[in-house]
Amino acid sequence: MGAECGDYLSRIYQLLDGELDEAGRAQLQAHLDECPPCLDEYQLDRLLKALVQRSCACEHAPDALRTQILQRITTVRVTQVRIQEG
């Protein structure tokens, strides 16, 4: 595994969740094509996500929980933007 693998590995769930733009997907896919250890990690994470989806298919989170999670995501994103803007 190379020094840049940590950055790519941190973006695997973004890829799996469809959160990367086209350029990000292409860049990560190119790395996965060249790096067998990262590809193994991607495949493991993909299988884990599929297993969780199958196991939880009948379960639905309460609306209040969904609202709380979305609020926290928004807070984190706003904080990240403020940090990036310096």
N, C-alpha and C positions, 0 to 999 in steps of 0.2 A: 504494500500500500504506500502510495506516495504522500508527500507533504500536503498536497492540495486535496487529498481524499476527504479530509474532515469537512471541508466546505461542501463538497458534493454530497457526502452522506447526510449532512444537515438538511439538504433540500429534497431528499427522497420522499418524505411524506408530502411535501408540496407537490411533487410530481404525481404521486398516487392520488392526491385529493384534487387534481386538476387546477392547482393554484399558480402554476408557472406559466409565463407567457411563452410564445412560440420560440423566441430566442433562448430562453432559459431551459425549455424542454430539449431543444436541439443540442445545447451545450452539455447538459447532463447526460443525454442519451449517448452523445459522442464519447464522453468519459466512461460510461458504463460499457460501451463496446470495446474499449481499450483496457479496462481494469477489471479482471476477473474477481478480485476480492470485493470490490464495490458492487459488481453485478450480483454476486452471491448475497450480499446484504440487501440489495434491492429486491431480489426474488423472495428472500425470507420475509421482508416487511410486507410485500405484496400478498404473500400467502397468509400472514398473520392478520392483515386487514380483512381479507376475504373470510377467514375463520371467524373473526369477531362479527362481521356483518351477518354471516349465517347464524351464529349463535344468538344474536340480539335482534333478529328480524321481527320477532313478535313483540318485542319490548318497545315502548314509546316513552320518551322522557316527558315529564309534566311541562306544560307551557311555561310555568314560572322558572323552571330550571333552564329551559331554552333561552328565555329572556335574560337571565343572569349571565349565562355563558356569552351571549352575544354582546352584552354590555361590557364584560371583561375584555373580550377580544377588541372591541372598539377602544377601550382605555389603553390597552397595550399598544395598539397601532398608533394612536395619537401620541403616546409617549415616545415610541420609536421615531416618529416623524420629527418630533421636537428635538430629540437627541441628535438626529441626523442633520437638522438645520442649524444646530449648534447654538 
